[in-house]
Amino acid sequence: MKAVAIQAFGSPDGMEVIDVPAPAPAAGHVLITTEAIGVAGVDVVIRRGALAAYGFAEGHVPGGEVAGTVTAVGDGVDASWIGRRVWAFTGVGGGYAEQATAPVEEVLPLPEDLSAVDAVTLGSSGVVAHFALAHARFAPGESVLVRGAAGSIGITAVQLAARGGAGAVAVTTSSAERGERLRALGATHVLDRLGDGDGPAGYDVAIDVVAGPGMPAFLERLDPNGRMVVVGVVGGQPPADFGTTLMASFRKSLSFATFSAGTVAGPARRAVRTAQFAAATRGELRTVVHEVLPLEHAVAAHRKMDAGEVFGRIVLVP
């Protein structure tokens, strides 16, 4: 089968389409013939080599989110899964391929009216956005800043904050055109990437997808008792001394946290994902697909991600 592997860390050109044997599902796993593959920010971070210390090696097949049809099951898995359309989380990789395996507890049947493309646009990002807001103890009436709002996590966080009764939903983005699209999704204030614009003077909650060297400046924008939750590092690691910003604001009682969906119990993730898929089929939660590309164009997809051109999610299809 065809797959895309990272043959050299760094630029997108280090990825190649290769032929590999089709995987066999291990015990407790299912085999999925993929119809759609989500291109996530973490895939880009892995490809750049920023997570090599965590065991990622050259030859790694990226991609953690797929949708398609179950074609085989491993030992201990009910055979009734075979033939069902599903969304699945494959783990730390393996998704950029014509077939992928996933633990059955990370597999969810797709609603009839939800496309595979929409499923991989919402499946992981929606859960991260939901639980990041919960991790920040967001409450109705509070002001929320979503930093890096043009990606799928940010877009969903904007919608959830607005639906949750936020007093204000500010976003950082790279252009006025993107700002207007985010306003249509629930944003009330649009800022540039540095945080300049028509936003409130301070925020109760900040959801940060970017991190990077600019992160401390946004800590300074939190109101007393404000909470920042970082859910991604697409802008790179923050400065090693960013804690000094927190200490300099000691009397404001600020809180800083990171969030990974892997710390949430599986049944809770499943319940939220099921509810969000249903909301998407009813039109209550919008998915934003930037572009659908053939699997063989994964390099082009990553170039667009590196260039900051993507609004929403790029989806690969075999």
N, C-alpha and C positions, 0 to 999 in steps of 0.2 A: 504494500500500500504506500501511498504518498504521505510524507510528513515534512514538516519544516523544523530544522535543527539549528541551534546556535553553534556554528563551527568555530567561531572566534568572537570573543567578547569585544564590545565596543560599538562600532557603527552598525546600522542595519545591514550593511553589505556582508557582515559576518554570518548572516543566516543563509541557509541553502535548502532547497527542496531535495529530499533524499528518498530512496526506496528502502523500506524496512519491513520485516515480517509483521503481519497483523498480530496484535496482542491477543493473548488468551485470558479470559477473566479468571482471576484467582478466587479462592473461596470467599464468599461474601460480596463479590463484585459482579457487575454486569458489563457486557460489551455493547457499545453503542456505535452504530453507523451514523456519523455526524452529518447534520444538515446545516448547522450554523455554529460558528466558533467565535466567542467574544475576544476582542483584543483589549486587554486591560493595561492600566498604568503599571501594575506590578510586572507584567511581561516585559515592558520597556526597561524597568529598573534592573531586572534579571539580565536582560540582553546586554545592557551596558557594562555588566560585570560588577555592579555595586554590591551584589549579595553573594559574591563568590566565597566569602568567608563562611557562609551558611551551608556550604557543600555543593553549590551549583558548579558543574564542570562543563567544559566544552563538549558538544554533542547533545546537550540538553534540548529536549523538545518542549517549548513553552506552551502556555495555554492551560487555564484552570477551569474554563467554563464552556460547556458544549450543550447543544440540543440536537436530538435526532431520534432514532428508533433503536430500541433494544433488540439485538440479534442473537445474543447468547447470554447464559448466566453461569456463574461459578457454583461450586458446591455450597449447599445451604441456602441458596436463593430460590424463591418460588418461581417456577417456570412460567407462571402467568405474566411475568414481566415481558416475556418475548413478544415482540410485535407492538409494544406500546410506545407512543411518542413521549419523550421525557426531556426534562432539563437535568443537567448533572454537573456537579463540582468534582473535577478529576483530581484535585489536590494541587501540588506545586508545579505540575506540568503535564505533558502528554496530550494536550487538547488540540494542538495545531496538526491534525492528522485526519485521515479519512475514517479511521476507527479509533475509539478511545475507551478505556475502562474507567470505572468509578465505583466506589463502595456503595452498596445498595442504600445505605442510610443517607447518602448524599444525592440520591436520585428522586426526582419529583415528577409525577405525571403532568403533562401539559394540558391545560384546558383546551377544549376543542377549538375555541375561537382565538387562541393566542398562537402567533406564528413562532417558529423556531428563532427567527431573527430577533423578534421582540423579547423572547424569553432570555436570550443571552445578553441583551441590553439591560435588562432589569434584574435578573436573577441574583447576581452577587452584589451589584451596586446598591440595590434597594435595601438589602439586609444591612449592609454597612451603614448606609445613611440613617436607617431607622434606629439601629442600636447605638450609633454615635450620638445621636440626639438624646437618647435615653441615658447614655454614659455621661453626658453633659448636664443631666437633670433639667433639661429644657422644660419650661412650663408655659402655658398660654399667657400672652401678654408680654413676654420677654423679647428683647431684640436679638436677632441672630445675624452673624456674618458668616457667609460661606466663601472661603478663599479658594480660588481655582474652581469656579462654579460651572465651567463649560464642559467638564467631563461628565460621565454618566453618574458617578457618585454625587457630584455637586448638583447636577440637575435634579436628581431625586431628592436630595436634602432640601433644596429650595422648595420643592412641591410639598414635602412633608412638613416643613416648618410653617409654610403658609396655611396648609390644611389644619395644622395643630394650633392655630390661633396666635402666631407670633405677632407682636406689636409692630415689628419691622423686620424685613428680610433684605439685608444688603449683600451684594455679590461683588467679587473682584473678577474682572474679565479684561480681554485685550482690545475690545473695540466697541463702539457705540451700537453697531449692528447686533453683536452678540448680547449686549445689554438689553436691547429691546426684545430679543427672543427670550431672555431670562425674565423680563418683566411679564411677558405673556404666560410664563410658568409660575408666577407668584412673587417674583422679586419686587421690592418696593423702592430700592435704592441701588444705583449702579456706580461702582468705583473702578478706577483703573488698577493695574497690577500692583501699584505701590500703595493702594488704599485711598487715593485721593478722589474726591467726587462729592456727591450730594448726600452722603450718608450721615447717620447720627454721630455725635461726638464720641460715643462709647457703646459697648455691646455687652450684653449679659452672657452670650454664648458665641464662640467662634469654632466652626468646623473647618479644619485646614487640610486640604488634599495636597498641598504644595510642599510645606516645610521649607527647606533651603535657607540661604543666608538672610532672606528677608523676614523670616518668622518672628524674631524678637520684636520688631516694630509693631506687629499686630498684637502681641501680648500687651504692649503699652496702651492699646486701644480698648482693653477690657475695662468695664465699669467695676466698682467695688463688688466683691464676691463673684466676679466674672470667671467663666470657665472656658478654657481652650482644649479641644480634643483634636489631635492630629491623626488622620486616617491614611495618609500617604506621604511619600517623599519624592514625588515626581520632579520637584525642583532641587533634589539633592538633600543631604543631611544638613540640619541646622548648625549654627556655630557651636563649638564645644562649650563655650561659656554662656550659652543663652540663659542659664539659670541665674546669672547675675541680674538679668532684667526682672525676673520674678522677685529676687531679694530686694532690688531697688524699690519695688512696689509693695513691700512687705505689709504696709498698713492698709492696703486695698484687699487683702485676703484673697488673692487670685489663686486659681487652680489650673494645673496643666496635666494633661493625660494623653497617652496614646491609646489607640483602639484597634484591635484585630478581631474580626468576626469569629476567628477560631477559638476565642475565649467564651463564646456563647454556646450553651448546650444545644446539641443537635435538634431536639424537639422544638425548642424555642425558635431557632432559625427556620425550621420547616414551617411552623405555624405562620410566621411573618411572611415568608416567601409565598405560601399558599394564598394568604390574604391579599398580597400585592399583585400576584398574577390575576386573581379575580377582579381586583380593582382596575387593572389595566384592561381587561376584557370589557369592563363597563365604561371605560373612558374616563375613569376618575383619577387615574395615574397615567401620565403620558410617558412613553418611551421615545427617545430621540436617537435616530440612527443617522450617523454622519454619512456613511457610505457602506455598500456591500461590495466586497472584492473577492475574486477567486483565491483559494488557499495559496496558489502559486505566487500571489502578489503580496505575501506577508511582508517582504522587504519594503514595498511601497507604503504599506500601512504603517510600518514603524517610522519611515521617513516623515510621514505626515504627523505622527505623534511627536517626533522630535522637533518638528518645525512649529508646533503649537497650532496646527491648522484645524484640529478636530473639534467639532462641537457635537457632543453626544458620544456615540460609540461607533467604531469601525467593526464590522462583522465580516469574517471570512467564511466562504462557503466552498466545500470541495467540488 
